[in-house]
């Protein structure tokens, strides 16, 4: 299912195509630019593991789903596994490319239980954007976001 969601931050309005079940390009770089702006005031995933929380202080999609944005520096050819783990909400994870114009990977229930896991070889060197979502409207809770060298 492809669904359009609107994200509104200040004066910026951008469409995210296919919040659920998507694969492909984002029609505008404004989405990733907006996410980078949010990331600068949000937690940055610079380490291998970080804790976060989705709640009323997080950004919110039109359907009421919460999301947070994190960034990390990656190198072309680097093989990574990124995991989003929570016992409190159904995790959904999207990895955006550094050029701000497409989704590299996304995951829902690909880890254990309702956790999400992406394994990817990074195509270019740059600052990648990770968007952490609750799949259902209004779901909140603590999470652990981790990244490590892929072994599979």
Backbone as CSV, one residue per row, in Angstrom:
resi,resn,N_x,N_y,N_z,CA_x,CA_y,CA_z,C_x,C_y,C_z
1,UNK,0.845,-1.173,0.000,0.000,0.000,0.000,0.897,1.246,0.000
2,UNK,0.579,2.171,-0.868,1.336,3.412,-0.920,0.449,4.511,-0.350
3,UNK,0.965,5.218,0.634,0.184,6.247,1.310,0.998,7.532,1.336
4,UNK,0.350,8.652,1.052,1.028,9.936,1.141,0.763,10.527,2.509
5,UNK,1.824,10.955,3.146,1.728,11.602,4.448,2.364,12.976,4.339
6,UNK,1.810,13.922,5.011,2.383,15.256,5.000,3.095,15.513,6.307
7,UNK,4.288,16.053,6.202,5.057,16.455,7.363,5.113,17.969,7.342
8,UNK,4.801,18.595,8.440,4.815,20.047,8.507,5.745,20.493,9.632
9,UNK,6.760,21.262,9.304,7.660,21.820,10.300,7.830,23.288,9.966
10,UNK,7.309,24.150,10.798,7.375,25.578,10.514,6.675,25.881,9.206
11,UNK,7.382,26.493,8.276,6.815,26.887,6.992,6.957,25.797,5.943
12,UNK,7.716,24.737,6.262,7.988,23.719,5.246,6.906,22.649,5.223
13,UNK,6.463,22.306,4.051,5.474,21.264,3.866,5.991,20.337,2.786
14,UNK,6.071,19.045,3.075,6.598,18.117,2.081,5.838,16.809,2.151
15,UNK,5.786,16.093,1.064,5.064,14.819,1.010,6.037,13.658,1.111
16,UNK,5.708,12.703,1.935,6.455,11.458,1.998,5.589,10.428,1.299
17,UNK,6.098,9.874,0.229,5.334,8.897,-0.534,5.582,7.516,0.033
18,UNK,4.515,6.817,0.338,4.626,5.438,0.760,5.188,5.232,2.139
19,UNK,4.660,5.928,3.152,5.122,5.725,4.529,5.089,4.242,4.864
20,UNK,4.095,3.531,4.412,4.014,2.084,4.628,4.125,1.374,3.285
21,UNK,4.961,0.376,3.204,5.065,-0.447,2.014,5.690,0.235,0.821
22,UNK,6.574,1.141,1.029,7.161,1.916,-0.045,8.475,1.343,-0.517
23,UNK,8.834,1.648,-1.681,10.159,1.400,-2.194,10.329,2.367,-3.341
24,UNK,11.320,3.183,-3.314,11.503,4.081,-4.438,11.941,5.452,-4.026
25,UNK,11.742,6.391,-4.954,12.250,7.739,-4.769,11.244,8.645,-4.082
26,UNK,11.755,9.625,-3.388,10.930,10.670,-2.808,10.829,11.747,-3.864
27,UNK,9.642,12.257,-4.134,9.474,13.190,-5.235,10.123,14.555,-5.016
28,UNK,10.549,14.892,-3.820,11.157,16.191,-3.578,12.257,16.063,-2.545
29,UNK,13.299,16.839,-2.711,14.379,16.796,-1.728,14.007,17.561,-0.467
30,UNK,12.873,18.244,-0.490,12.449,19.018,0.686,12.242,18.123,1.896
31,UNK,11.806,16.887,1.695,11.593,15.977,2.819,12.903,15.737,3.544
32,UNK,13.919,15.342,2.810,15.187,15.055,3.456,15.813,16.316,4.032
33,UNK,15.647,17.451,3.353,16.162,18.702,3.901,15.486,19.007,5.222
34,UNK,14.162,18.790,5.294,13.428,19.025,6.529,13.930,18.081,7.620
35,UNK,14.165,16.820,7.250,14.630,15.854,8.229,16.019,16.229,8.736
36,UNK,16.882,16.754,7.861,18.205,17.190,8.316,18.102,18.351,9.289
37,UNK,17.194,19.285,9.035,16.998,20.407,9.948,16.549,19.879,11.303
38,UNK,15.601,18.933,11.296,15.132,18.362,12.553,16.261,17.614,13.247
39,UNK,17.070,16.907,12.477,18.149,16.116,13.063,19.163,17.002,13.766
40,UNK,19.354,18.209,13.260,20.335,19.075,13.894,19.912,19.467,15.303
41,UNK,18.608,19.428,15.570,18.144,19.732,16.919,17.700,18.462,17.634
42,UNK,17.898,17.326,17.007,17.498,16.039,17.568,18.756,15.274,17.967
43,UNK,18.560,14.058,18.468,19.694,13.211,18.801,20.373,12.762,17.522
44,UNK,21.681,12.701,17.513,22.396,12.176,16.371,22.928,10.801,16.734
45,UNK,22.742,9.865,15.830,23.197,8.497,16.053,24.664,8.376,15.674
46,UNK,25.541,8.979,16.444,26.961,8.965,16.125,27.632,7.706,16.641
47,UNK,27.105,7.135,17.699,27.679,5.925,18.252,27.074,4.714,17.588
48,UNK,27.382,3.567,18.139,26.851,2.335,17.592,25.491,1.987,18.177
49,UNK,25.138,2.606,19.311,23.870,2.291,19.966,23.385,3.530,20.712
50,UNK,22.100,3.842,20.572,21.545,4.982,21.297,20.116,4.676,21.722
51,UNK,19.711,5.327,22.776,18.344,5.181,23.267,17.559,6.430,22.900
52,UNK,16.285,6.251,22.624,15.410,7.366,22.297,14.000,7.078,22.765
53,UNK,13.118,8.022,22.501,11.725,7.852,22.908,10.826,8.539,21.890
54,UNK,9.780,7.816,21.477,8.715,8.392,20.663,7.577,8.755,21.610
55,UNK,7.144,10.026,21.549,6.038,10.473,22.386,5.532,11.813,21.865
56,UNK,4.756,12.501,22.637,4.167,13.764,22.199,5.214,14.845,21.931
57,UNK,6.461,14.639,22.365,7.543,15.573,22.053,8.189,15.287,20.705
58,UNK,7.848,14.155,20.082,8.384,13.776,18.776,7.613,14.507,17.681
59,UNK,8.150,14.436,16.459,7.402,14.935,15.305,6.220,13.996,15.082
60,UNK,5.207,14.481,14.364,3.983,13.692,14.210,3.503,13.741,12.767
61,UNK,3.172,12.572,12.224,2.578,12.495,10.895,1.095,12.845,10.977
62,UNK,0.509,13.089,9.822,-0.902,13.431,9.744,-1.809,12.380,10.399
63,UNK,-1.410,11.106,10.319,-2.235,10.027,10.888,-2.035,9.853,12.394
64,UNK,-1.166,10.682,13.010,-0.932,10.596,14.445,0.250,9.729,14.835
65,UNK,0.957,9.158,13.860,2.145,8.357,14.143,3.302,9.280,14.497
66,UNK,4.055,8.912,15.534,5.210,9.697,15.949,6.451,9.272,15.173
67,UNK,7.415,10.204,15.014,8.697,9.841,14.427,9.802,10.740,14.958
68,UNK,11.015,10.182,14.994,12.241,10.913,15.320,13.224,10.706,14.179
69,UNK,14.172,11.617,14.059,15.165,11.566,12.997,16.559,11.544,13.610
70,UNK,17.426,10.702,13.056,18.816,10.577,13.500,19.704,10.554,12.264
71,UNK,20.944,10.937,12.413,21.889,10.911,11.298,23.162,10.176,11.696
72,UNK,23.885,9.727,10.672,25.211,9.145,10.887,26.033,9.320,9.618
73,UNK,27.338,9.353,9.775,28.246,9.444,8.638,28.600,8.044,8.182
74,UNK,28.395,7.787,6.894,28.698,6.480,6.327,29.636,6.595,5.146
75,UNK,30.300,5.491,4.811,31.250,5.463,3.701,30.752,4.520,2.618
76,UNK,30.983,4.904,1.379,30.602,4.063,0.243,31.181,2.662,0.418
77,UNK,30.350,1.645,0.184,30.787,0.260,0.297,30.672,-0.328,1.690
78,UNK,30.394,0.511,2.680,30.254,0.037,4.066,28.988,-0.818,4.166
79,UNK,29.113,-1.993,4.758,27.995,-2.908,4.935,27.509,-2.824,6.380
80,UNK,26.277,-2.358,6.559,25.739,-2.102,7.897,24.430,-2.824,8.152
81,UNK,24.210,-3.124,9.413,22.899,-3.542,9.889,22.426,-2.474,10.864
82,UNK,21.238,-1.944,10.607,20.624,-0.930,11.470,19.384,-1.561,12.072
83,UNK,19.273,-1.498,13.392,18.130,-2.105,14.078,17.412,-1.090,14.946
84,UNK,16.108,-1.187,14.947,15.248,-0.400,15.817,14.488,-1.390,16.682
85,UNK,14.706,-1.312,17.998,14.097,-2.266,18.921,13.261,-1.539,19.963
86,UNK,12.051,-2.041,20.175,11.188,-1.506,21.224,10.221,-2.584,21.695
87,UNK,10.002,-2.611,22.988,8.990,-3.487,23.565,7.678,-2.735,23.738
88,UNK,7.662,-1.444,23.365,6.514,-0.597,23.666,5.724,-0.135,22.447
89,UNK,6.264,-0.280,21.232,5.519,0.086,20.030,6.002,-0.746,18.848
90,UNK,5.191,-0.781,17.789,5.522,-1.486,16.557,6.472,-0.601,15.751
91,UNK,7.727,-1.015,15.636,8.800,-0.198,15.055,8.770,-0.198,13.530
92,UNK,9.058,0.965,12.950,9.168,1.142,11.505,10.366,2.045,11.249
93,UNK,11.205,1.687,10.293,12.499,2.315,10.093,12.698,2.643,8.619
94,UNK,13.173,3.870,8.325,13.484,4.254,6.950,14.883,4.866,6.922
95,UNK,15.697,4.456,5.934,17.028,5.000,5.725,17.027,5.817,4.432
96,UNK,17.337,7.126,4.558,17.410,8.027,3.411,18.858,8.202,2.984
97,UNK,19.068,8.420,1.690,20.423,8.636,1.184,20.909,10.053,1.480
98,UNK,22.227,10.277,1.408,22.780,11.605,1.714,22.412,12.677,0.690
99,UNK,22.025,12.286,-0.507,21.669,13.261,-1.540,20.263,13.807,-1.365
100,UNK,19.566,13.334,-0.340,18.239,13.836,0.012,17.169,13.571,-1.041
101,UNK,17.334,12.532,-1.865,16.312,12.349,-2.877,15.729,10.943,-2.988
102,UNK,16.202,10.000,-2.202,15.554,8.695,-2.250,15.754,7.889,-0.977
103,UNK,14.899,6.901,-0.863,14.962,5.980,0.270,15.852,4.815,-0.122
104,UNK,16.843,4.547,0.713,17.769,3.439,0.478,17.124,2.119,0.900
105,UNK,16.482,2.124,2.073,15.863,0.904,2.608,14.827,1.288,3.644
106,UNK,13.911,0.360,3.897,12.922,0.536,4.950,12.605,-0.823,5.537
107,UNK,12.093,-0.823,6.772,11.832,-2.092,7.434,10.672,-1.967,8.409
108,UNK,9.905,-3.042,8.465,8.812,-3.190,9.413,8.743,-4.658,9.799
109,UNK,8.858,-4.963,11.057,8.765,-6.338,11.557,9.800,-7.278,10.942
110,UNK,10.947,-6.736,10.529,11.982,-7.568,9.938,12.969,-8.088,10.978
111,UNK,12.876,-7.560,12.186,13.683,-8.064,13.297,12.826,-9.011,14.119
112,UNK,13.247,-9.293,15.329,12.453,-10.145,16.212,11.205,-9.408,16.650
113,UNK,10.084,-10.111,16.745,8.834,-9.498,17.189,8.429,-8.345,16.287
114,UNK,8.156,-7.192,16.880,7.763,-6.011,16.114,8.928,-5.071,15.853
115,UNK,10.147,-5.562,15.998,11.333,-4.748,15.767,11.642,-4.666,14.276
116,UNK,12.432,-3.672,13.888,12.768,-3.451,12.480,14.275,-3.549,12.294
117,UNK,14.690,-4.169,11.163,16.113,-4.335,10.879,16.360,-4.109,9.388
118,UNK,17.386,-3.318,9.098,17.815,-3.067,7.722,19.267,-3.517,7.616
119,UNK,19.591,-4.291,6.582,20.979,-4.595,6.257,21.219,-4.039,4.860
120,UNK,22.263,-3.219,4.736,22.464,-2.478,3.496,23.952,-2.237,3.260
121,UNK,24.323,-2.140,1.982,25.657,-1.670,1.605,25.477,-0.228,1.167
122,UNK,26.142,0.689,1.851,25.964,2.105,1.553,26.528,2.442,0.176
123,UNK,25.734,3.122,-0.652,26.161,3.397,-2.027,27.155,4.549,-2.163
124,UNK,27.116,5.506,-1.252,27.983,6.685,-1.348,28.453,7.106,0.038
125,UNK,29.488,7.907,0.082,29.956,8.481,1.342,29.142,9.730,1.635
126,UNK,28.706,9.883,2.886,27.948,11.067,3.256,27.209,10.883,4.558
127,UNK,26.365,11.854,4.878,25.560,11.814,6.095,24.191,11.235,5.764
128,UNK,23.914,10.073,6.308,22.656,9.363,6.073,21.626,9.764,7.127
129,UNK,20.372,9.652,6.758,19.266,10.019,7.634,18.474,8.764,7.972
130,UNK,18.267,8.531,9.260,17.437,7.419,9.728,16.176,8.018,10.336
131,UNK,15.017,7.600,9.861,13.745,8.024,10.436,13.163,6.844,11.205
132,UNK,12.861,7.081,12.472,12.305,6.076,13.384,10.829,6.404,13.583
133,UNK,9.940,5.448,13.276,8.494,5.663,13.347,7.820,4.667,14.270
134,UNK,6.665,5.053,14.797,5.729,4.085,15.361,4.773,3.782,14.211
135,UNK,4.508,2.521,13.982,3.689,2.141,12.835,2.229,2.557,13.007
136,UNK,1.753,2.510,14.225,0.356,2.840,14.494,0.230,4.234,15.092
137,UNK,-0.832,4.901,14.753,-1.091,6.247,15.278,-1.127,6.235,16.800
138,UNK,-0.435,7.196,17.404,-0.474,7.364,18.847,0.408,6.436,19.648
139,UNK,1.055,5.464,19.000,1.946,4.575,19.748,3.155,5.367,20.235
140,UNK,3.558,5.117,21.460,4.717,5.807,22.013,5.529,4.824,22.836
141,UNK,6.742,5.238,23.187,7.563,4.399,24.042,9.041,4.567,23.766
142,UNK,9.832,3.890,24.571,11.284,3.918,24.466,11.748,2.987,23.357
143,UNK,12.922,3.303,22.804,13.505,2.435,21.782,15.020,2.470,21.877
144,UNK,15.627,1.478,21.238,17.071,1.428,21.064,17.329,1.359,19.563
145,UNK,18.155,2.276,19.085,18.559,2.308,17.687,20.034,1.937,17.646
146,UNK,20.378,0.932,16.872,21.779,0.517,16.801,22.193,0.304,15.341
147,UNK,23.490,0.435,15.139,24.059,0.101,13.827,25.389,-0.576,14.061
148,UNK,25.669,-1.525,13.209,26.899,-2.296,13.325,27.286,-2.812,11.950
149,UNK,28.512,-3.274,11.847,28.958,-3.881,10.604,28.118,-5.134,10.345
150,UNK,27.630,-5.266,9.126,26.806,-6.426,8.775,27.680,-7.655,8.692
151,UNK,27.167,-8.747,9.238,27.910,-10.000,9.208,27.239,-11.028,8.310
152,UNK,26.096,-10.677,7.768,25.338,-11.623,6.934,25.495,-11.306,5.477
